[in-house]
Amino acid sequence: MTRHTPEFIRTRESNLSLRSVAMEQAMLVARQAVIDAYSNKVDAKDLKPEAFTKPYCEFMTENPTVFHATAYFKEKLLKSGYTELSHRDNWAGKLQPGGKYFVTRNGSSIIGFAVGKAYKPGNGVAMIAGHIDALTARLKPTSNKPGNNGYIQLGVAQYAGALNETWWDRDLSIGGRVIVQDPHTGKTTVKLAKLDWPIARIPTLAPHFGIGMMGHNNRETETVPIIGLDNSDLYPSANSTPEGPLGGAGSFASTQPPKLVKLIAGELGIKDYSTILNWELELFDSQPATVGGMDKEFIFAGRIDDKLCSWAAFMALLHAKHDDTDGVIKLVALFDDEEIGSLLRQGARGNFLPLTIERAVESLSGNASKTYDTPSTTFGPGIMGQTYANSFLVSSDVTHAAHPNFTQTNLAGHSPRLNVGPALCVDASAHMTTDSVSIAILDRIAQLSGTVNQRHMIRNDSRSGGTVGPMLSAAMGVKAADVGIPQLSMHSIRATTGSLDPGLGMKFYKGFLDNWEKVDSEWRA
């Protein structure tokens, strides 16, 4: 046993201090590398995975809702020279080889794509698809609730599997989008709101009462957040006059907790509460994303599923190479509503992705016909069939990392580890799209990219989840594979991944976008 003398302790503290300084300097260098890459000073292949740890944590902390995440990606694309397209407009003549574009739907889904300089109609699309919605609790249309023992409570409804046991006693804040009307012109606008401190909590009951808090509670009556106190019923004032409903009787604001309305209005600079027509606000864990572990090898954060793969994929698009010989479209699509089945128009089961590709190819075909006067440049089912046949989809969603405390859930040779690389996910019942051909293709991508592909498969006595892969692959008829970055505590309000995993994911996705055309040509040979 080591004797902890004063000299030993001083030496240890000195070593720890030096180590801390060295790690901080390394992080600063890595951070500068990312900044330089955005400025085209450094080739992204020279970036180290640790360069993406801090930017990812910042993204997770600053963009808690699906609307904030979409706005974040939109801003990054605009700064990187991408042009925004509207589905309301005619795209004829607007798209060119070498151009970079993006389109959004519902403010909660986004598709960005770059057209190769050597693109010709019928060439393929190298695409990555994921989702940016996460388990949450959304405010009900009427979220105002009667006072209860002096507590102000908030009416919320679970989205997907939220309000589970991990939501107890968490510091929760509120954010989302607000629909506001100009009182003079009647014009409506959408504004994003986010309170930067916790205002809500779902309190547990002490074990003294003999009521279990793990899996036996009513989500309607026993998981109601508290957001404030009002003890005015104990101290009534003869001179006080009850305040009328904010915004006037019948207004949207009158159906919400008055203090919350004032907070949101103050955040957005709104003076007239009646101009708030509606909102989509949700609760989120307000604790910042952070690194942890003895060597800072972990990331602890909320909403890792699936803002992890989505962020890494979009960073890959921003860092992707654009050579004169590129003949394909490089595309990343991030969807809303995956956690509830993807059935809405902004979900992957909608027509957002195939329609975007078809309209892009139509526009590019129109321009090509001016240069290549051949039937092959005429837009139609033939061109689209050829496009999809030449395309490949990487369906990207987080997957389960090997668990240290529940080893019975791990399957030998199929349980990915943190900080190693993304996993190719297989499911014999077709919850995943990966097959022998797509595994061979993506292993070749990894070989060219200098990355490591792991394997993941659920045990026969466990239940597999689903991804956007099968629905998109079936809709377009494209070859596909499911790839996931590993994480612990999936569907918990707070989860864990490796601190290198955002960067490792980015490196693999970038490798796919940059090398798919080459690998596809090898399969044609």
C-alpha positions as CSV (number, residue, x, y, z in Angstrom):
1,M,0.0,0.0,0.0
2,T,1.4,3.4,-0.9
3,R,2.0,5.8,2.0
4,H,0.3,9.1,1.3
5,T,3.0,11.4,2.7
6,P,2.8,15.2,2.3
7,E,5.5,15.0,-0.3
8,F,3.6,12.3,-2.2
9,I,0.5,14.4,-2.2
10,R,2.3,17.5,-3.4
11,T,3.9,15.5,-6.2
12,R,0.6,14.0,-7.2
13,E,-1.1,17.3,-7.3
14,S,1.7,18.8,-9.4
15,N,1.4,15.9,-11.8
16,L,-2.3,16.2,-12.0
17,S,-2.0,20.0,-12.6
18,L,0.5,19.4,-15.4
19,R,-1.7,16.8,-17.0
20,S,-4.7,19.1,-16.8
21,V,-2.8,21.9,-18.5
22,A,-1.5,19.5,-21.2
23,M,-5.1,18.2,-21.9
24,E,-6.4,21.8,-22.0
25,Q,-3.7,22.8,-24.5
26,A,-4.5,19.8,-26.6
27,M,-8.2,20.7,-26.7
28,L,-7.3,24.3,-27.7
29,V,-5.2,23.0,-30.6
30,A,-7.9,20.6,-31.7
31,R,-10.5,23.4,-31.4
32,Q,-8.4,25.7,-33.6
33,A,-8.1,22.8,-36.1
34,V,-11.8,22.8,-36.5
35,I,-11.9,26.6,-36.9
36,D,-9.2,26.4,-39.5
37,A,-11.0,23.6,-41.4
38,Y,-14.1,25.8,-41.7
39,S,-11.8,28.4,-43.1
40,N,-10.4,25.9,-45.6
41,K,-6.9,26.2,-44.0
42,V,-6.7,22.5,-43.1
43,D,-7.8,19.4,-45.0
44,A,-10.4,17.6,-42.8
45,K,-8.5,14.4,-43.1
46,D,-5.9,15.9,-40.8
47,L,-8.4,16.6,-38.1
48,K,-8.4,14.4,-35.0
49,P,-11.6,13.0,-33.5
50,E,-11.0,14.9,-30.3
51,A,-11.3,18.2,-32.2
52,F,-15.1,17.6,-32.4
53,T,-15.7,16.8,-28.7
54,K,-16.2,20.4,-27.5
55,P,-18.2,21.6,-30.6
56,Y,-20.5,18.7,-30.2
57,C,-21.1,19.4,-26.5
58,E,-21.8,23.0,-27.3
59,F,-24.3,22.0,-29.9
60,M,-26.1,19.7,-27.5
61,T,-26.3,22.3,-24.8
62,E,-27.4,25.2,-27.0
63,N,-29.9,23.4,-29.2
64,P,-32.2,21.3,-27.0
65,T,-35.3,21.1,-29.2
66,V,-35.8,19.8,-32.7
67,F,-36.6,23.4,-33.9
68,H,-33.3,24.7,-32.4
69,A,-31.3,21.9,-34.0
70,T,-32.8,22.6,-37.4
71,A,-32.1,26.3,-37.1
72,Y,-28.5,25.4,-36.1
73,F,-27.9,23.3,-39.1
74,K,-29.5,25.9,-41.4
75,E,-27.1,28.5,-40.1
76,K,-24.1,26.3,-40.6
77,L,-25.1,25.5,-44.1
78,L,-25.7,29.2,-45.0
79,K,-22.2,30.1,-43.6
80,S,-20.7,27.3,-45.7
81,G,-22.1,28.7,-48.9
82,Y,-25.3,26.6,-49.3
83,T,-28.3,28.1,-50.9
84,E,-31.8,27.6,-49.4
85,L,-34.5,26.3,-51.6
86,S,-38.2,26.4,-51.0
87,H,-40.6,23.7,-52.0
88,R,-43.1,26.4,-52.9
89,D,-40.9,27.7,-55.7
90,N,-40.1,26.4,-59.1
91,W,-36.6,24.9,-59.1
92,A,-36.2,24.9,-62.8
93,G,-32.8,26.5,-63.8
94,K,-31.8,27.0,-60.2
95,L,-29.6,24.0,-59.6
96,Q,-26.2,23.5,-61.2
97,P,-23.4,21.0,-61.0
98,G,-21.0,22.2,-58.3
99,G,-23.9,23.9,-56.4
100,K,-24.7,23.4,-52.7
101,Y,-28.3,23.6,-51.5
102,F,-30.7,22.8,-48.6
103,V,-34.4,22.7,-47.9
104,T,-36.4,22.4,-44.7
105,R,-39.8,21.2,-43.8
106,N,-41.9,22.3,-40.8
107,G,-38.9,23.9,-39.3
108,S,-38.0,20.5,-37.8
109,S,-36.5,18.5,-40.7
110,I,-33.7,19.5,-43.0
111,I,-31.9,18.1,-46.1
112,G,-28.6,19.5,-47.3
113,F,-26.9,18.4,-50.5
114,A,-23.9,19.2,-52.7
115,V,-24.0,18.4,-56.4
116,G,-20.8,17.1,-57.9
117,K,-19.1,19.3,-60.5
118,A,-19.0,16.4,-63.0
119,Y,-22.6,15.4,-62.2
120,K,-24.8,14.1,-65.1
121,P,-28.5,13.1,-64.8
122,G,-28.8,9.5,-63.8
123,N,-25.8,9.6,-61.5
124,G,-26.3,8.5,-58.0
125,V,-26.8,10.1,-54.6
126,A,-24.6,9.2,-51.6
127,M,-27.0,9.9,-48.8
128,I,-27.0,9.7,-45.0
129,A,-30.3,9.9,-43.1
130,G,-31.0,10.3,-39.4
131,H,-33.3,12.0,-37.0
132,I,-33.1,15.0,-34.7
133,D,-36.2,14.5,-32.6
134,A,-35.8,13.1,-29.1
135,L,-37.9,11.8,-26.2
136,T,-39.5,14.8,-24.5
137,A,-42.6,16.1,-22.7
138,R,-44.6,18.7,-24.7
139,L,-47.0,21.3,-23.2
140,K,-50.6,20.4,-23.7
141,P,-52.8,22.8,-25.8
142,T,-54.2,24.0,-22.4
143,S,-51.2,23.7,-20.1
144,N,-52.7,25.8,-17.2
145,K,-53.7,23.6,-14.3
146,P,-55.6,24.5,-11.1
147,G,-53.5,25.4,-8.1
148,N,-52.6,22.4,-5.8
149,N,-51.4,23.1,-2.3
150,G,-49.6,26.2,-3.3
151,Y,-47.9,24.7,-6.3
152,I,-48.2,26.0,-9.9
153,Q,-48.1,22.9,-12.1
154,L,-47.8,22.4,-15.9
155,G,-49.9,20.2,-18.1
156,V,-47.6,18.2,-20.3
157,A,-47.9,15.1,-22.6
158,Q,-45.2,12.6,-23.2
159,Y,-43.6,12.4,-26.7
160,A,-42.7,8.8,-27.4
161,G,-41.3,7.1,-24.3
162,A,-40.7,10.3,-22.2
163,L,-41.8,10.8,-18.7
164,N,-40.2,7.6,-17.7
165,E,-38.4,7.0,-14.4
166,T,-35.3,8.9,-15.5
167,W,-37.3,12.1,-15.6
168,W,-37.8,12.2,-11.8
169,D,-36.0,15.0,-9.9
170,R,-34.3,16.4,-13.0
171,D,-33.6,20.1,-13.6
172,L,-36.0,20.8,-16.5
173,S,-36.3,23.9,-18.7
174,I,-38.6,24.9,-21.5
175,G,-38.1,25.7,-25.1
176,G,-39.5,25.4,-28.6
177,R,-41.3,27.5,-31.2
178,V,-43.8,30.3,-30.8
179,I,-46.3,31.5,-33.4
180,V,-46.6,35.3,-33.3
181,Q,-48.9,37.6,-35.2
182,D,-48.2,41.2,-36.1
183,P,-51.1,43.2,-34.7
184,H,-51.0,45.7,-37.6
185,T,-50.4,43.6,-40.7
186,G,-51.8,40.2,-39.5
187,K,-48.6,38.5,-40.7
188,T,-47.5,35.5,-38.7
189,T,-43.9,34.6,-37.9
190,V,-42.2,31.8,-36.0
191,K,-39.8,32.6,-33.2
192,L,-37.6,30.2,-31.2
193,A,-37.7,30.5,-27.4
194,K,-35.5,28.8,-24.8
195,L,-35.2,29.6,-21.1
196,D,-31.6,29.2,-19.9
197,W,-32.4,28.1,-16.4
198,P,-34.4,25.2,-15.0
199,I,-38.0,26.2,-14.1
200,A,-39.6,22.7,-13.8
201,R,-39.2,19.5,-11.8
202,I,-41.2,16.3,-11.4
203,P,-40.7,15.5,-7.7
204,T,-40.5,11.9,-6.4
205,L,-42.3,10.7,-3.2
206,A,-40.1,9.8,-0.3
207,P,-39.7,6.0,0.3
208,H,-41.2,6.4,3.7
209,F,-44.7,6.4,2.2
210,G,-44.2,2.9,0.7
211,I,-45.1,3.9,-2.8
212,G,-42.5,2.8,-5.4
213,M,-41.2,5.3,-7.8
214,M,-39.9,2.9,-10.4
215,G,-42.4,1.9,-13.1
216,H,-45.6,2.0,-11.0
217,N,-46.8,5.6,-11.5
218,N,-49.6,7.2,-13.4
219,R,-48.1,9.4,-16.1
220,E,-51.2,11.7,-16.2
221,T,-51.6,12.4,-12.5
222,E,-48.3,11.5,-10.8
223,T,-45.7,12.9,-13.2
224,V,-47.0,16.5,-13.3
225,P,-44.1,19.1,-13.2
226,I,-44.1,21.9,-10.7
227,I,-43.0,25.3,-12.1
228,G,-43.6,27.7,-9.3
229,L,-45.5,28.6,-6.1
230,D,-48.7,30.6,-5.4
231,N,-49.8,30.7,-1.8
232,S,-52.1,33.7,-2.3
233,D,-55.1,31.5,-1.2
234,L,-53.6,31.5,2.3
235,Y,-53.3,35.3,2.5
236,P,-56.3,36.8,0.7
237,S,-56.4,40.5,0.4
238,A,-59.7,42.4,0.6
239,N,-58.3,45.1,-1.7
240,S,-56.9,42.7,-4.3
241,T,-58.6,42.3,-7.7
242,P,-58.2,39.0,-9.5
243,E,-56.1,39.6,-12.7
244,G,-57.9,38.9,-15.9
245,P,-56.7,36.3,-18.4
246,L,-53.5,37.3,-20.2
247,G,-54.2,38.3,-23.8
248,G,-57.9,38.6,-23.1
249,A,-60.7,36.0,-22.8
250,G,-60.6,33.3,-25.4
251,S,-56.9,34.0,-26.4
252,F,-54.3,31.3,-26.5
253,A,-52.3,33.0,-23.7
254,S,-55.3,32.7,-21.4
255,T,-55.0,28.9,-21.6
256,Q,-51.4,28.9,-20.3
257,P,-49.9,29.6,-16.9
258,P,-49.7,33.4,-16.7
259,K,-46.2,33.6,-15.3
260,L,-44.9,31.3,-18.0
261,V,-46.6,33.4,-20.7
262,K,-44.8,36.5,-19.3
263,L,-41.5,34.6,-19.2
264,I,-41.7,33.5,-22.9
265,A,-43.0,36.9,-24.0
266,G,-40.1,38.6,-22.2
267,E,-37.7,36.2,-23.8
268,L,-39.0,37.2,-27.3
269,G,-39.6,40.9,-26.6
270,I,-43.4,40.5,-26.9
271,K,-45.5,43.2,-25.2
272,D,-49.0,42.2,-26.3
273,Y,-49.8,38.7,-25.1
274,S,-52.8,38.4,-27.5
275,T,-50.3,38.3,-30.4
276,I,-49.1,34.8,-29.3
277,L,-51.3,32.6,-31.4
278,N,-49.9,29.3,-30.3
279,W,-46.7,27.5,-29.4
280,E,-45.0,24.1,-29.4
281,L,-42.9,24.1,-26.2
282,E,-41.3,21.2,-24.5
283,L,-39.4,20.3,-21.4
284,F,-35.7,19.4,-21.6
285,D,-33.0,18.5,-19.2
286,S,-31.1,21.7,-18.7
287,Q,-27.8,20.3,-17.4
288,P,-25.1,21.1,-20.0
289,A,-23.5,18.3,-22.1
290,T,-20.1,17.6,-20.5
291,V,-17.1,15.4,-20.7
292,G,-16.5,12.9,-17.9
293,G,-14.4,10.0,-16.8
294,M,-10.8,9.9,-15.4
295,D,-9.4,10.8,-18.8
296,K,-12.4,12.7,-20.0
297,E,-13.2,9.7,-22.3
298,F,-17.0,10.1,-21.9
299,I,-19.7,12.6,-22.9
300,F,-22.7,12.8,-20.6
301,A,-25.7,14.6,-22.2
302,G,-29.4,14.6,-22.8
303,R,-30.9,13.9,-26.2
304,I,-27.9,11.9,-27.5
305,D,-30.5,9.8,-29.4
306,D,-30.1,10.9,-32.1
307,K,-28.5,14.3,-32.2
308,L,-25.2,12.4,-32.0
309,C,-25.2,10.7,-35.5
310,S,-27.1,13.6,-37.0
311,W,-24.5,16.2,-35.9
312,A,-21.6,14.0,-37.0
313,A,-23.3,13.4,-40.4
314,F,-23.8,17.1,-41.0
315,M,-20.3,17.9,-40.0
316,A,-19.2,15.4,-42.5
317,L,-21.2,17.1,-45.2
318,L,-19.7,20.5,-44.3
319,H,-16.2,18.9,-44.5
320,A,-16.7,16.7,-47.5
321,K,-14.4,17.1,-50.5
322,H,-15.6,18.8,-53.7
323,D,-13.3,17.8,-56.5
324,D,-13.8,18.6,-60.2
325,T,-14.2,14.9,-60.9
326,D,-17.1,14.4,-58.4
327,G,-20.1,13.0,-60.3
328,V,-22.6,12.2,-57.5
329,I,-24.8,14.2,-55.2
330,K,-23.7,14.2,-51.5
331,L,-26.7,14.5,-49.2
332,V,-27.6,14.4,-45.5
333,A,-31.3,14.3,-44.4
334,L,-32.3,14.8,-40.8
335,F,-35.9,14.0,-39.9
336,D,-38.4,14.8,-37.2
337,D,-40.9,12.2,-35.6
338,E,-38.7,9.1,-35.8
339,E,-39.4,8.3,-32.2
340,I,-43.2,8.1,-32.9
341,G,-43.1,6.2,-36.2
342,S,-42.1,8.9,-38.8
343,L,-45.6,9.1,-40.2
344,L,-46.0,12.8,-40.3
345,R,-45.0,14.9,-43.4
346,Q,-41.7,15.9,-41.8
347,G,-41.0,12.3,-41.0
348,A,-39.0,9.8,-43.0
349,R,-42.2,8.0,-44.1
350,G,-43.3,11.2,-45.8
351,N,-42.2,12.2,-49.3
352,F,-39.6,14.8,-48.1
353,L,-36.5,12.9,-49.2
354,P,-37.6,11.3,-52.4
355,L,-39.4,14.4,-53.5
356,T,-36.3,16.6,-52.9
357,I,-34.1,14.2,-54.9
358,E,-36.6,14.0,-57.7
359,R,-37.0,17.8,-57.9
360,A,-33.2,18.3,-57.8
361,V,-32.7,15.7,-60.6
362,E,-35.5,17.3,-62.6
363,S,-33.8,20.7,-62.3
364,L,-30.4,19.4,-63.1
365,S,-31.8,17.4,-66.1
366,G,-33.3,20.5,-67.5
367,N,-30.0,22.3,-67.4
368,A,-28.2,19.3,-68.8
369,S,-30.5,19.1,-71.8
370,K,-29.2,22.4,-72.9
371,T,-25.7,20.9,-73.0
372,Y,-26.3,17.2,-73.7
373,D,-29.0,16.9,-76.3
374,T,-29.6,13.2,-75.7
375,P,-32.7,11.3,-74.5
376,S,-30.8,10.3,-71.4
377,T,-31.0,13.9,-70.1
378,T,-34.8,14.0,-70.3
379,F,-36.3,13.9,-66.9
380,G,-38.8,11.1,-66.2
381,P,-39.2,7.7,-64.5
382,G,-36.2,6.4,-66.4
383,I,-33.8,9.0,-65.0
384,M,-35.2,8.6,-61.5
385,G,-34.9,4.8,-61.7
386,Q,-31.4,5.1,-62.9
387,T,-30.6,7.6,-60.1
388,Y,-31.9,5.4,-57.3
389,A,-30.2,2.3,-58.8
390,N,-26.9,4.2,-58.6
391,S,-27.5,5.5,-55.1
392,F,-26.7,4.3,-51.6
393,L,-28.3,5.2,-48.2
394,V,-26.6,5.1,-44.9
395,S,-29.3,5.0,-42.3
396,S,-27.7,6.5,-39.2
397,D,-29.1,6.2,-35.7
398,V,-27.4,5.5,-32.3
399,T,-27.0,1.9,-31.3
400,H,-26.5,0.1,-28.0
401,A,-23.0,0.0,-26.6
402,A,-21.9,-3.1,-24.6
403,H,-23.1,-2.6,-21.0
404,P,-20.7,-3.3,-18.1
405,N,-23.4,-4.1,-15.6
406,F,-25.8,-6.1,-17.7
407,T,-23.5,-8.4,-19.6
408,Q,-26.4,-10.8,-20.3
409,T,-27.6,-8.3,-22.9
410,N,-24.3,-8.3,-24.7
411,L,-23.8,-10.7,-27.7
412,A,-20.3,-11.9,-28.3
413,G,-18.8,-10.3,-31.3
414,H,-21.8,-8.0,-31.8
415,S,-21.6,-5.5,-28.9
416,P,-19.8,-2.3,-29.9
417,R,-17.6,-0.3,-27.6
418,L,-17.2,3.4,-27.0
419,N,-14.4,5.4,-28.7
420,V,-13.7,2.8,-31.3
421,G,-15.9,3.7,-34.3
422,P,-19.5,3.3,-35.6
423,A,-21.2,0.0,-35.8
424,L,-22.9,-1.7,-38.7
425,C,-26.2,-2.8,-37.3
426,V,-27.8,-6.1,-38.4
427,D,-31.3,-7.5,-37.8
428,A,-32.5,-10.7,-39.4
429,S,-36.1,-9.5,-39.1
430,A,-35.4,-6.5,-41.3
431,H,-35.7,-3.8,-38.7
432,M,-32.3,-2.8,-40.2
433,T,-31.3,-2.6,-43.9
434,T,-27.8,-4.0,-43.6
435,D,-26.9,-7.1,-45.6
436,S,-23.8,-8.8,-46.8
437,V,-23.3,-6.5,-49.8
438,S,-23.7,-3.3,-47.8
439,I,-21.4,-4.6,-45.1
440,A,-18.7,-5.2,-47.8
441,I,-19.3,-1.8,-49.3
442,L,-19.0,0.1,-45.9
443,D,-16.0,-2.0,-44.8
444,R,-14.3,-0.8,-48.0
445,I,-15.3,2.8,-47.1
446,A,-13.8,2.3,-43.7
447,Q,-10.6,1.0,-45.2
448,L,-10.3,4.0,-47.5
449,S,-11.2,6.4,-44.6
450,G,-8.9,5.0,-42.0
451,T,-11.8,4.2,-39.7
452,V,-13.0,1.1,-37.8
453,N,-16.4,-0.5,-38.3
454,Q,-17.8,-2.5,-35.4
455,R,-20.7,-4.9,-35.5
456,H,-24.0,-4.8,-33.6
457,M,-26.8,-7.3,-33.4
458,I,-29.5,-7.9,-30.7
459,R,-29.7,-11.2,-29.0
460,N,-32.6,-13.5,-30.1
461,D,-34.2,-13.1,-26.7
462,S,-34.2,-9.3,-26.9
463,R,-36.3,-6.7,-28.8
464,S,-34.7,-4.7,-31.6
465,G,-35.6,-1.1,-32.3
466,G,-36.2,0.4,-35.7
467,T,-34.6,3.2,-37.8
468,V,-35.6,5.3,-40.8
469,G,-33.6,2.9,-43.1
470,P,-36.2,0.3,-44.1
471,M,-38.9,2.9,-44.9
472,L,-36.6,5.1,-47.0
473,S,-34.9,2.1,-48.7
474,A,-38.2,0.7,-49.7
475,A,-39.6,4.0,-50.9
476,M,-36.7,4.7,-53.2
477,G,-35.4,1.2,-53.9
478,V,-31.9,2.2,-53.0
479,K,-29.1,0.0,-51.5
480,A,-28.8,0.7,-47.9
481,A,-27.1,-0.1,-44.6
482,D,-27.7,0.9,-41.0
483,V,-24.8,2.5,-39.1
484,G,-25.0,3.6,-35.5
485,I,-22.6,5.4,-33.1
486,P,-22.7,3.5,-29.7
487,Q,-24.2,4.9,-26.5
488,L,-25.2,3.8,-23.1
489,S,-28.6,4.6,-21.4
490,M,-30.7,4.9,-24.6
491,H,-34.0,6.6,-24.0
492,S,-32.9,7.9,-20.7
493,I,-33.2,11.6,-20.1
494,R,-29.4,11.6,-19.7
495,A,-27.1,9.3,-21.7
496,T,-23.5,8.5,-22.3
497,T,-21.3,8.1,-25.4
498,G,-17.5,8.3,-26.0
499,S,-15.8,11.7,-26.1
500,L,-14.2,10.6,-29.4
501,D,-17.3,9.2,-30.9
502,P,-18.7,12.4,-32.5
503,G,-15.4,12.8,-34.3
504,L,-15.1,9.1,-35.2
505,G,-18.6,9.2,-36.6
506,M,-17.8,12.4,-38.6
507,K,-14.7,10.8,-40.0
508,F,-16.6,7.7,-41.2
509,Y,-19.5,9.7,-42.7
510,K,-17.1,12.0,-44.5
511,G,-15.3,8.9,-45.8
512,F,-18.6,7.6,-47.1
513,L,-19.5,10.9,-48.9
514,D,-16.0,11.2,-50.3
515,N,-15.5,7.6,-51.4
516,W,-18.9,6.2,-52.3
517,E,-18.4,7.0,-56.0
518,K,-15.0,5.2,-56.1
519,V,-16.3,2.2,-54.2
520,D,-19.4,2.0,-56.4
521,S,-17.2,2.0,-59.5
522,E,-15.3,-1.0,-58.1
523,W,-18.5,-3.0,-57.8
524,R,-19.3,-2.1,-61.5
525,A,-15.9,-3.4,-62.7
